[in-house]
Amino acid sequence: MTYIAKPKLHHPTLACNAIGFTRRDYEGKISTLCAGCGHDSISAAIIQACWELDIQPHRLAKLSGIGCSSKTPDYFLGQSHGFNTVHGRMPSVLTGASLANRALIYLGVSGDGDSASIGIGQFVHAIRRGVDMAYIVENNGVYGLTKGQFSATADQGSVSKRGVANSDSALDMVTMALQLGASYVARGFSGDKRQLVPLIKGALSHRGAAFIDIVSPCVAFNNHDGSTRSYDYVRAHNEAVNRLDVIPARTEIAVDYGAGQSIDVTAHDGSVLRLHKLDAGYDPRDRIAAMNLVQQRHSRGEIVTGLLYVEPEAEDLHVHLGTVAAPLNSLQADVLCPGAGTLAEINAALR
């Protein structure tokens, strides 16, 4: 469906931001994800955040890896720069792009499979180096492209649509980001747009490594066991010449609850997700307190959402390396290649 272009006609009453763009100007192609997918809600939140921040689309570079989540950059900011890398390698490509041209705003979009499994080493080093970026993980706990196996972030004891219980311990990417030194760490829920848009705006405005873990329910793999109309039952009793799949439409899960409150959200398959929104008086400048809170609430079966930690005076990789302020593609040859004398000095310093 991505080959179908959206109409370019804008209604004359559409509101414009301070630089004259409507919200439609920040959209991309038509989504091919399942109806009701939380990832589409995240894309809508990114669109809203960029529109509210008055970001010129050509000033943003979006990068992704492989997976349902990594398809989503095609669905927002169609006028921005984009690069779809191989599985798990988005962070290193983003790092190189950021070092080459610091004039752009960098947004990395990944998933729990792309970042918590094959790309976990890439994630670790990009965060610890303080790359100036907003790093979003669209976390659904399953491998959606390969029929819903547990991902590394699936909670121990959770049950798949096949009735299999997960025996492995889960990786908590928020805790990892805090331990690795990320200077902006948050967690959100795809169905809570009122909270999610400000979190994304904060990440895009932050200088340094900003990380947001967004719980995004998968609607494709929640058919209950025992149903004779479920996909599993039909496949088990059918000898077909080919295997076609139909994804039924689902209603988006949306919530609205106050600061300091907890809420139980029932997913499409009947499972319950317990969310806890940070209290208005919470101090996000204490890294240790943030790690403790995440673990304390996790032991109660709750997922803490909101801005968990921020370092207001954070430094990024450019400061650490002492890079020049100008993008590398704007430098002249005499600056990029200072001559044999400078090279000899560098080599001598390495001996």
N, C-alpha and C positions, 0 to 999 in steps of 0.2 A: 504493500500500500504506500510505501514511501515514494514511489514514482508518481503518485497523484499529488499535484501541487495544490496548496491551499489557495483560495481566492485572494487576490491582492487588493480587492476593493475594501476600503476602510469606511465605516459609517462616519459621517461628519460629526456626530456627537461624541465619538470616542475621546476620552480624556488624554491629554498629552502631558508628558513630564517636562521638567525644566529645560531639556534640550530638544523638545519638539517631537519626541517619539511616542507613539501609542504602545499599549501593551502588545498589540499584534505584531509590532516590529521586532519583538524579542522572541517570537515563536519560531519553530522549525517545521519539519515535515510532519505528516500525519503519522501518529504512533502505530506500530504494528504489535504492541504488547497486548496481553489479554485485557478484556474489558474489566475495569475495576482494579487493575494492578496498582499497587501503591507507588511504583516507580513513576507512573504518569503524574501522580500527585506531587512528587518531588520535583519533576520537571516544571510543573505549574508554579511551584514555590520559587524555583530558581528564576523563572521568567518574571514573576512578580518582584522578587528581590532586586534584580538587575534594573527593572523599570523604575522602581522606587529610588534606587541609588543613582539614577541618571547616568548609567554607564553607556558610553558609546559602544555599540556592538563590536566594532572592529578593534576595540582595545582589549577584548577578552579572548583568551586562548583556552579552549576546552580540550582535554585529553582523556582517553579512556583505554581500557584493555579489552577483555573478551567476557561476554556474559550478557544476560538480560539488562543488567544495569549499564553495561558499557555500550549498549545500543542507544541509550537515551539521549546522549548529546546531539544526535541527529534530529531530536524532537524539540530542541529549544535553541535560541540564538542562531538562526540560520545565516546571519550576516557576520558571524564571528569567525575567528580562526579555529580549525579543528584538526585533530590527529588521533586516529584509532590505532593503537599499538597492538602488539601480540599479547598473549595471555600473561598477565601478571607483571608486565614490563612498563606500565604507564609511568610509575614514579621516576625511573631513570631518564626516560625521554623528557618528562616535564622538567626535571632538574637541568638537563642540558639546554632546553629551550629557555628556561628562566635565566641561566647564566649568560646566554647569548644575547638576550633582549629583555632587560629589566623594565622596559617601558610598558609591557603588557601586564594584564591581570590574569593569573593562571588559576584555572579551575580543573581539578582532577576528579573524575567520577569513576567509581569502581564498585565492586560488590564483595560480599563476604567470601566467595570462592576466589575471585580475582586477587584480593588483597590478603585474605587470612590463610590461604593455602599456597598455591603456586607462587604468588607474588609477595609472600610475607617478608622475605628478605629485602625486597625492593621497598616495601612499606616502611620497614624498620629504619633503613638508612636515610630515606628521604625525610622522615620525621626527625631523626636525631641530628641531622645536618641543618635543620632549621630552614628548609627551602621555603621561599616566600610563595605561598599557595593556599588555596582552599581545597582541602581533600575531603570529598564526600564518599562515604561507603553506604550504598543502599543495601541494607542488611535484612535478608528474609530467611536465613538459616537453612536454605536448600539450594541445590544446583538446579535451577529452573530449566536450563537448556538441555539437561540430560535426565529429565524425568524425576526430579525431586529427591535425590539422595541427600543425606545430611551433609551440611557444610561444617567447617571447623567452628562456627559460632553457634551451632545448634546446642541448646541446653541439654545436659546429661539427664536422661530419663524421659525426654520428649519422645513422642510416638509419631512415626511417619504415617502416611495415608494407607500403607500396607500393614499397619499394626506392629511394626518393628520398633522396639525401644532403642534409643541412642545410649550406648554404654560409654562413650568417650566424654572426657571433660571438655568443656567449651572454652574457646579463646574469647576473652573480652577485649575488644579492640580499644575501647575507651581507656581501660586500665593500662594497656600497652602504650597508648599515646601519651598518657600522663607520665609513665615511667621513662619514656624515651625523650621527654623534654619538650613536647609540643607546647606552644605558648598560647594556644586557643583550642579548647576541647569542649565539645558539646555532644549531646545525644537528642534526637528528636523522633517523632512518630509521623509517618507520611500522612496520616489522617488528621493531624492537628496543624493546619496551615497557619493559624494565628500565631502559634509558637514557632513554627518552622521558618517562616519568612524572615523574621528578625535574626534568627540564628545564622541563616545563610548570609544575610546582609552584614552581620558582624564578621563572619569568616572572610568574606570578600574584601572587607575594609581593613582587616588586620594585617599588620606587617610581620611576617614570620610564618611558621608552620601552623596552620589552622586545620583542625580535624573535626568532622561531624559524623557520628555514627547514627544513621537514620533507620529505625525499625520500619520495614516496608513489607507487609504481609503478601505472600504469594497466593493468588486466587486459583491457580490452575491445578493444585494437588491436594484438594481438601474433600474429595469424594469419600463418603463414609463407607466403612466395611459393611458387608452384608446386603447392600443394595443390588438388586438384579438389573438396575439401570445405570450402574456405575461403569466407568471405563474399564476397571479391572475385571468386573464380572463378565462383561460382553467379550472382552478379549480372550478370557479363559474358555468361553463356550462358542467361539466362532473360528472357523477356518477360512480366512479371507485371502484373496490373491494379493492384496496390498494392505497396508496399515495407514488409515487416515485418522486424523484427530480433529475433534471439534471442541473448542473451548467455550463453554456457556458464559453468557454475560453475568457479571456480578455487580452488586451495588458497592460503591466505595465506602470504606469504613471511615467515619469521621467522628471526632470527639471534641468537646469543649468543656474544660474544667479549670478551676481557679488555681492560683499559685499556692503551693503547700498542700495540695489535695492529692489523693490517690483515686484511681478509677480502674475498674475492671472492664476490659474491652473484649467482647466475644467475637472471635474470628468466624469466617465462613464455615469452617469445619466444626464449630462448637467449642474449640479450645479457647481458653481465657488468657488474655495478656493483661497483666497488672502494671499500670503506669503510675509513676509518682512525679509530680511537677515540683521543682525546687521552690522553696519558700521565698517570698519577696525579700526577706532579710538575709538570705544566704550570701556569704562572702566568697566570690569565685577566685580570689587571689591566693588561696592556700592549697597548694598542690597535694600535700599529704592528707588534708581534710577531705579533698575531693576523692582521692583514692579510697579512703576509709568509708566515705558515704556510699560510693558505688558498691563496695563489697558488703556493707551492712544491709543495704536495701536489697541486694541480690540474694542474701541469705534469707530474706523474708519473701522472696519470690516477686520482688518489685523491680522495675526498670526505671531508673532515675532519668528524667529528661530535663533539658534546659542547658544554659551555659554553666558548665561544671568548673572550668578553670580558664583564666586569662592572665597573661603577663603583659601589663600595659606598656612597658618599656622594652619589649622583646627586640632582639637583634636577629637578622636573617643571615643567610649564607653569603650574601654579597659583602656584608660587614665583616664576617669571619675571614673571607678570602681577600678582602681589600680590592675588589674589582672596580673598574672604571664606571662612571655614572652613565656614559653613553652606550647605547646598544652596539654590539660588535660589528653589525653590518653597516654602521655609520662611520666607522673608523677608517682612516686612510692607511695605505700600505706602509708608510714610514713608521706609523704607530704600532701596527700589527706585527711588523718585522723590523725591530730596532737595530738589527745588524749582528755581526759575528762577535763583537765585543761584549754585548749584553748577554748573548748565549754563553760565552765563555765564563762570565761572572756567575751565571746560574749553575753551570756545570761544576764550577769550582766550589760553590756553596754546598753541593751535594756530596762532595768527597769527604 
